[in-house]
């Protein structure tokens, strides 16, 4: 699952961080978190990979099975208390590493909570814990989302202008974007959509003098600001949709409930693509600072 963004890390005075959505099985059956590659990367910046005990059974009173963590309390990512948490390789072979919940010390997560792990510059032990989706959205609104809106949308003005010039076949001075993007892909995506808004085909806009078709703008469904979460390039034609200016603004600036409606329509139309990219609707909503 995703790494924390630079903005989120800066907000927490953190060095590294990752997060994931708690699955129903993790919350209600296994009662543990199986750490993914990004979460292990954060963990092993504080604990050596070979320091974790291998057990066939997670029930143990052996103190070697436990590590000291700062655990998040009261649904507040910035508030934590030191606790010993059971963490082991549960199988006789393989790299699977599980972090076990413990209700007796108030270290539990619910289905669809966000599991978080990060390291802070002023603390020797990792910070881990569970927060509600509401608390996560509040956090992202204070860090990631505000930054992305201020920076990416400033670039978007120049991006849309570059698409406009490409449609006019006018040479455009190459501009360095914070997030690399290919204007020709956006132009092709709008043409592929037949110059229609992919949220509402009936939505009428003015006729562009360059294309003699309704004026549309290009939008990356998975925001370019989240590129560092992915190993592949998300500036891909299948991740670019054609939107009328009104709906393009709505998906950036409207209230959360309206964002979810628009995102659901776009997600459902590109579900096969989103599946290939490893994106479900919950994750997409989080990237826009809202919940599903």
C-alpha positions in Angstrom: 0.0 0.0 0.0 1.0 3.6 -0.3 3.9 5.4 1.2 3.2 8.7 3.0 3.8 11.8 0.9 6.6 14.2 1.5 4.0 16.7 2.8 2.5 14.2 5.3 6.0 13.3 6.5 6.9 17.0 6.9 3.7 17.6 8.9 4.6 14.7 11.3 8.3 15.6 11.4 8.8 12.1 10.1 11.5 10.4 8.1 9.5 7.6 6.5 5.9 6.3 6.7 3.3 4.1 5.1 -0.3 3.2 5.5 -3.0 0.7 4.5 -6.6 -0.1 4.9 -7.4 -2.7 7.5 -9.2 -5.6 5.9 -12.2 -7.5 7.3 -10.0 -10.6 7.8 -7.3 -8.7 9.6 -9.8 -7.0 11.9 -12.2 -9.8 12.7 -10.4 -13.1 12.0 -6.6 -12.9 12.1 -6.5 -10.0 14.6 -3.2 -8.9 13.1 -1.7 -6.8 10.4 0.4 -8.6 7.8 3.0 -6.0 6.9 3.5 -5.2 3.2 6.8 -4.2 1.6 6.4 -0.5 2.3 5.5 -1.0 5.9 8.5 -3.4 6.3 10.7 -0.7 4.8 9.7 1.7 7.5 9.9 -0.9 10.3 13.4 -2.0 9.3 14.8 1.5 9.5 14.5 1.0 13.3 14.7 -2.8 13.8 17.0 -5.1 12.0 15.2 -7.6 9.7 16.8 -10.6 11.4 15.7 -9.4 14.9 12.1 -10.8 14.5 11.4 -14.3 16.0 10.0 -17.0 13.9 7.0 -18.8 15.4 4.5 -21.4 14.3 2.1 -20.2 16.9 1.6 -16.5 17.7 0.6 -17.2 21.3 3.7 -16.8 23.4 4.9 -15.2 26.6 8.4 -14.9 25.2 9.5 -11.3 25.5 11.7 -11.8 22.4 8.5 -11.9 20.4 7.7 -8.3 21.2 9.1 -5.0 20.2 8.7 -1.5 21.7 6.5 0.8 19.6 4.9 4.2 20.1 1.2 3.4 19.5 -1.3 6.0 18.4 -4.0 6.8 20.9 -7.4 8.5 20.8 -7.6 8.5 17.0 -4.9 11.1 16.9 -1.9 10.4 14.6 0.3 12.9 16.5 -0.5 11.4 19.9 1.1 8.1 21.0 2.3 6.1 24.0 5.0 3.5 24.3 3.9 -0.2 24.4 5.3 -3.7 23.7 3.6 -5.3 20.7 3.8 -8.9 19.5 5.5 -9.1 16.1 6.7 -12.4 14.6 7.2 -14.4 11.4 4.2 -16.7 11.9 5.4 -19.5 9.6 8.5 -21.7 9.7 9.7 -20.3 6.4 9.1 -17.2 4.2 9.2 -13.5 4.8 5.6 -12.9 6.1 5.7 -10.7 9.1 2.7 -10.1 11.4 1.9 -7.4 14.0 -0.7 -8.7 16.4 -3.5 -6.7 17.9 -4.1 -6.8 21.7 -7.3 -5.5 23.2 -5.9 -5.6 26.7 -3.6 -2.8 25.9 -6.0 -1.0 23.5 -4.1 -1.9 20.4 -6.9 -2.9 18.0 -8.2 -1.8 14.6 -11.6 -2.1 13.0 -12.4 -3.1 9.4 -11.7 -0.1 7.1 -9.6 1.7 9.7 -6.3 3.0 8.5 -3.2 1.3 9.8 -0.2 3.7 10.0 3.5 3.2 10.6 6.0 6.0 10.5 9.4 7.0 12.1 9.9 10.4 13.7 13.3 12.1 13.8 13.1 12.6 17.6 12.0 9.0 18.5 14.0 5.8 18.5 11.0 3.5 18.0 8.5 3.4 15.2 5.0 4.9 15.6 2.2 2.6 14.7 -1.5 2.4 15.2 -5.0 2.6 13.8 -7.2 5.6 13.0 -10.7 6.0 11.6 -11.2 7.0 8.0 -12.6 10.3 9.3 -9.4 11.0 11.3 -7.3 10.1 8.3 -9.2 12.5 6.0 -8.8 15.2 8.7 -5.1 14.6 8.7 -4.7 14.6 4.9 -6.7 17.8 4.7 -4.1 19.4 6.9 -1.1 18.1 5.0 -1.3 16.3 1.6 -4.5 17.5 0.0 -4.0 21.2 0.6 -0.5 21.1 -0.7 -1.4 19.1 -3.8 -4.4 21.5 -4.6 -2.2 24.6 -4.3 0.7 23.2 -6.3 -0.8 20.8 -8.8 -3.6 23.1 -9.9 -1.2 25.9 -10.4 0.6 23.6 -12.8 -2.7 22.5 -14.3 -3.3 26.0 -15.7 -0.1 25.6 -17.8 -1.0 22.0 -18.6 -4.4 22.8 -20.0 -2.8 25.8 -21.9 -0.3 23.4 -23.4 -3.1 21.0 -24.5 -4.8 24.0 -26.1 -1.7 24.9 -28.1 -1.2 21.2 -29.1 -4.8 21.2 -30.5 -3.9 24.4 -32.4 -0.7 22.7 -33.6 1.3 25.7 -32.3 4.8 24.8 -31.0 4.9 25.2 -27.2 7.9 26.1 -25.2 8.7 23.0 -23.1 7.9 23.7 -19.4 9.2 21.6 -16.5 6.3 20.3 -14.4 6.7 19.2 -10.8 4.9 16.0 -12.0 6.1 14.9 -15.5 3.2 14.8 -18.0 2.9 14.2 -21.8 0.6 16.8 -23.4 0.0 14.6 -26.4 -1.5 11.9 -24.2 -4.1 14.4 -22.8 -4.9 15.5 -26.3 -5.4 11.9 -27.5 -7.6 11.2 -24.4 -9.9 14.0 -25.2 -10.2 12.9 -28.8 -10.8 9.3 -27.7 -13.7 10.6 -25.6 -15.1 12.3 -28.8 -14.9 15.7 -27.0 -17.5 14.7 -24.5 -17.5 15.0 -20.7 -17.0 11.5 -19.3 -19.1 12.3 -16.3 -22.1 13.6 -18.2 -22.2 13.2 -22.0 -25.1 15.6 -22.3 -23.3 18.5 -20.6 -22.9 21.2 -23.2 -19.9 23.6 -23.3 -18.9 26.2 -25.9 -17.4 25.1 -29.2 -13.7 25.4 -29.4 -12.5 27.3 -32.4 -9.5 25.0 -32.6 -11.3 21.7 -32.8 -14.8 22.7 -33.8 -15.9 20.5 -31.0 -17.1 21.1 -27.4 -14.3 22.5 -25.2 -13.0 19.8 -22.8 -10.1 19.6 -20.3 -7.9 16.6 -19.4 -7.9 15.2 -15.9 -5.8 12.4 -14.3 -8.2 10.1 -12.4 -5.4 8.9 -10.2 -3.8 12.3 -9.3 -0.3 12.9 -10.5 0.5 14.2 -7.1 0.4 10.6 -5.9 2.9 9.3 -8.5 5.4 8.4 -5.7 3.0 5.8 -4.5 3.4 3.8 -7.7 6.3 2.0 -9.4 4.7 2.6 -12.8 4.0 5.9 -14.7 0.4 7.1 -14.0 0.7 9.7 -16.8 -1.0 7.1 -19.0 -3.8 7.6 -21.5 -6.0 5.1 -19.6 -5.7 7.2 -16.5 -6.7 10.4 -18.3 -10.3 11.4 -18.8 -12.1 14.2 -20.7 -14.1 16.5 -18.4 -16.0 19.7 -19.1 -14.6 22.7 -17.2 -17.4 22.7 -14.7 -17.0 19.0 -13.6 -13.2 19.4 -13.7 -13.5 22.1 -11.0 -16.1 20.1 -9.1 -13.8 17.1 -8.7 -11.1 19.3 -7.3 -13.1 21.8 -5.2 -16.6 20.5 -4.4 -17.7 19.0 -1.1 -16.7 15.5 -0.3 -20.1 13.9 -1.0 -20.1 15.3 -4.5 -16.5 14.3 -5.1 -17.4 10.7 -4.2 -20.3 10.7 -6.7 -18.0 12.0 -9.5 -15.2 9.6 -8.6 -17.6 6.6 -8.5 -18.7 7.4 -12.0 -15.2 7.7 -13.3 -14.0 4.6 -11.3 -16.8 2.4 -12.6 -16.1 3.4 -16.2 -12.4 2.5 -15.8 -12.7 -0.3 -13.3 -10.6 -2.8 -15.4 -7.8 -0.2 -15.7 -8.0 0.7 -12.0 -7.9 -3.1 -11.1 -4.7 -3.5 -13.2 -3.2 -0.5 -11.4 -4.1 -2.0 -8.0 -6.5 0.8 -7.1 -9.8 0.2 -5.4 -12.4 2.8 -4.8 -11.4 3.3 -1.1 -7.8 4.1 -2.1 -8.9 6.4 -4.9 -11.1 8.4 -2.5 -8.2 8.7 0.0 -6.1 10.2 -2.7 -8.7 12.9 -3.1 -8.9 13.5 0.7 -12.3 11.9 1.1 -13.8 8.6 2.2 -15.7 6.1 0.2 
